[in-house]
Amino acid sequence: MVVSGSVAQWAAWTGMRFPESGRYTVPGALAPVTIDRRRNRGCYVEPNVWMLHPVRAPGR
């Protein structure tokens, strides 16, 4: 999952301040938010892991 927004949007969504570019830990988030002040963007990328499990029919 990717959530991108302006620095002001991230401040409103999280109630946090982002005074400089960098990675910030947001309470309850699974990954840090990366803030780029020069581009006025914040980006949160939540990694997903997909696994394939074989399923066997009964009696096989």
N, CA, C and O of each residue as an XYZ file, in Angstrom:
240
protein
N       0.850     -1.166      0.000
C       0.000      0.000      0.000
C       0.898      1.232      0.000
O       1.887      1.294      0.730
N       0.544      2.201     -0.821
C       1.303      3.448     -0.902
C       0.342      4.613     -0.649
O      -0.711      4.709     -1.280
N       0.720      5.497      0.281
C      -0.051      6.710      0.546
C       0.897      7.886      0.368
O       1.937      7.967      1.022
N       0.526      8.797     -0.528
C       1.368      9.946     -0.814
C       0.547     11.216     -0.616
O      -0.647     11.246     -0.913
N       1.193     12.256     -0.114
C       0.509     13.520      0.081
C       1.504     14.627      0.356
O       2.703     14.382      0.482
N       1.004     15.833      0.448
C       1.873     16.968      0.764
C       2.308     16.887      2.226
O       1.739     16.129      3.011
N       3.312     17.668      2.578
C       3.775     17.696      3.970
C       2.639     18.190      4.866
O       2.455     17.672      5.967
N       1.879     19.180      4.409
C       0.749     19.689      5.197
C      -0.316     18.612      5.397
O      -0.898     18.511      6.477
N      -0.573     17.813      4.373
C      -1.538     16.721      4.524
C      -1.058     15.712      5.559
O      -1.837     15.270      6.403
N       0.216     15.347      5.499
C       0.749     14.392      6.467
C       0.680     14.954      7.880
O       0.396     14.220      8.827
N       0.936     16.236      8.027
C       0.836     16.869      9.344
C      -0.604     16.793      9.856
O      -0.832     16.501     11.030
N      -1.574     17.056      8.978
C      -2.982     17.000      9.372
C      -3.416     15.566      9.688
O      -4.131     15.337     10.664
N      -2.994     14.619      8.882
C      -3.387     13.222      9.074
C      -2.816     12.630     10.353
O      -3.471     11.829     11.019
N      -1.598     13.026     10.694
C      -0.895     12.383     11.818
C      -0.860     13.229     13.081
O      -0.621     12.703     14.168
N      -1.095     14.530     12.957
C      -0.944     15.415     14.110
C       0.517     15.630     14.484
O       0.822     16.066     15.594
N       1.414     15.323     13.559
C       2.852     15.453     13.795
C       3.407     16.636     13.006
O       2.767     17.150     12.088
N       4.606     17.050     13.387
C       5.350     18.071     12.629
C       6.480     17.388     11.888
O       7.063     16.421     12.378
N       6.784     17.892     10.713
C       7.853     17.352      9.880
C       8.762     18.508      9.466
O       8.680     18.984      8.334
N       9.633     18.963     10.380
C      10.438     20.159     10.126
C      11.554     19.982      9.098
O      12.050     20.966      8.551
N      11.949     18.746      8.832
C      13.009     18.535      7.838
C      12.786     17.223      7.114
O      12.013     16.379      7.567
N      13.460     17.055      5.996
C      13.353     15.817      5.226
C      13.914     14.655      6.030
O      14.849     14.817      6.815
N      13.333     13.487      5.822
C      13.815     12.289      6.501
C      12.692     11.299      6.710
O      11.587     11.462      6.194
N      12.999     10.268      7.478
C      12.027      9.217      7.779
C      11.496      9.435      9.193
O      12.260      9.677     10.128
N      10.185      9.347      9.331
C       9.538      9.585     10.615
C       8.693      8.372     11.001
O       8.005      7.782     10.167
N       8.759      8.018     12.272
C       7.939      6.942     12.805
C       6.593      7.529     13.220
O       6.525      8.457     14.026
N       5.537      6.974     12.660
C       4.178      7.407     12.973
C       3.547      6.341     13.858
O       3.526      5.168     13.483
N       3.033      6.723     15.027
C       2.408      5.725     15.912
C       1.312      4.937     15.184
O       0.438      5.513     14.537
N       1.382      3.622     15.306
C       0.397      2.740     14.689
C       0.710      2.333     13.262
O       0.056      1.443     12.720
N       1.689      2.960     12.649
C       2.052      2.613     11.272
C       3.037      1.441     11.282
O       3.780      1.251     12.244
N       3.031      0.671     10.215
C       3.933     -0.481     10.113
C       5.288     -0.128      9.514
O       6.236     -0.908      9.610
N       5.380      1.049      8.895
C       6.627      1.485      8.256
C       6.749      2.994      8.461
O       5.750      3.664      8.719
N       7.952      3.528      8.349
C       8.111      4.985      8.501
C       7.570      5.747      7.290
O       7.451      5.201      6.193
N       7.252      7.000      7.515
C       6.854      7.919      6.450
C       8.104      8.667      6.010
O       8.851      9.173      6.847
N       8.332      8.738      4.722
C       9.470      9.470      4.192
C       8.994     10.849      3.752
O       8.107     10.979      2.908
N       9.600     11.873      4.341
C       9.235     13.259      4.043
C      10.336     13.904      3.213
O      11.518     13.816      3.549
N       9.932     14.553      2.126
C      10.849     15.303      1.272
C      10.369     16.754      1.260
O       9.452     17.104      0.516
N      10.988     17.590      2.082
C      10.562     18.988      2.203
C      10.769     19.771      0.899
O       9.958     20.629      0.553
N      11.844     19.474      0.189
C      12.133     20.197     -1.059
C      11.018     19.974     -2.080
O      10.642     20.900     -2.799
N      10.495     18.765     -2.146
C       9.413     18.437     -3.087
C       8.023     18.588     -2.469
O       7.012     18.418     -3.151
N       7.979     18.910     -1.163
C       6.711     19.049     -0.439
C       5.870     17.773     -0.539
O       4.667     17.831     -0.795
N       6.520     16.619     -0.333
C       5.830     15.338     -0.436
C       6.178     14.456      0.748
O       7.291     14.488      1.273
N       5.202     13.676      1.148
C       5.410     12.615      2.116
C       4.904     11.334      1.493
O       3.885     11.335      0.803
N       5.604     10.244      1.730
C       5.216      8.973      1.134
C       5.354      7.855      2.165
O       6.381      7.709      2.828
N       4.297      7.084      2.273
C       4.266      5.935      3.175
C       4.106      4.695      2.308
O       3.169      4.602      1.515
N       5.007      3.758      2.456
C       4.937      2.499      1.707
C       4.871      1.373      2.722
O       5.824      1.121      3.459
N       3.731      0.702      2.746
C       3.545     -0.424      3.659
C       3.805     -1.704      2.886
O       3.070     -2.028      1.953
N       4.845     -2.435      3.265
C       5.181     -3.644      2.514
C       4.136     -4.735      2.714
O       3.509     -4.839      3.769
N       3.971     -5.522      1.698
C       3.078     -6.681      1.753
C       3.888     -7.917      1.409
O       4.825     -7.864      0.612
N       3.520     -9.006      2.009
C       4.162    -10.283      1.699
C       3.066    -11.226      1.217
O       2.093    -11.486      1.925
N       3.240    -11.722      0.025
C       2.287    -12.666     -0.531
C       2.930    -14.039     -0.518
O       4.090    -14.202     -0.896
N       2.164    -15.017     -0.080
C       2.676    -16.391     -0.015
C       1.711    -17.308     -0.741
O       0.499    -17.097     -0.724
N       2.256    -18.314     -1.369
C       1.457    -19.311     -2.056
C       1.550    -20.597     -1.258
O       2.643    -21.102     -1.002
N       0.409    -21.119     -0.871
C       0.360    -22.364     -0.104
C      -0.333    -23.428     -0.942
O      -1.438    -23.207     -1.437
N       0.305    -24.574     -1.103
C      -0.365    -25.639     -1.847
C      -1.553    -26.177     -1.033
O      -1.475    -26.325      0.186
N      -2.629    -26.456     -1.728
C      -3.813    -27.013     -1.094
C      -4.082    -28.367     -1.750
O      -4.201    -28.469     -2.970
N      -4.172    -29.384     -0.927
C      -4.434    -30.727     -1.448
C      -5.865    -31.121     -1.141
O      -6.396    -30.841     -0.067
N      -6.470    -31.777     -2.114
C      -7.820    -32.284     -1.919
C      -7.759    -33.434     -0.900
O      -6.762    -34.156     -0.857
N      -8.792    -33.613     -0.091
C      -8.810    -34.722      0.882
C      -8.560    -36.062      0.196
O      -9.100    -36.317     -0.880
N      -7.761    -36.902      0.800
C      -7.491    -38.246      0.279
C      -6.397    -38.295     -0.765
O      -6.161    -39.356     -1.343
N      -5.743    -37.230     -1.020
C      -4.677    -37.251     -2.031
C      -3.334    -37.199     -1.386
O      -2.316    -37.207     -2.079
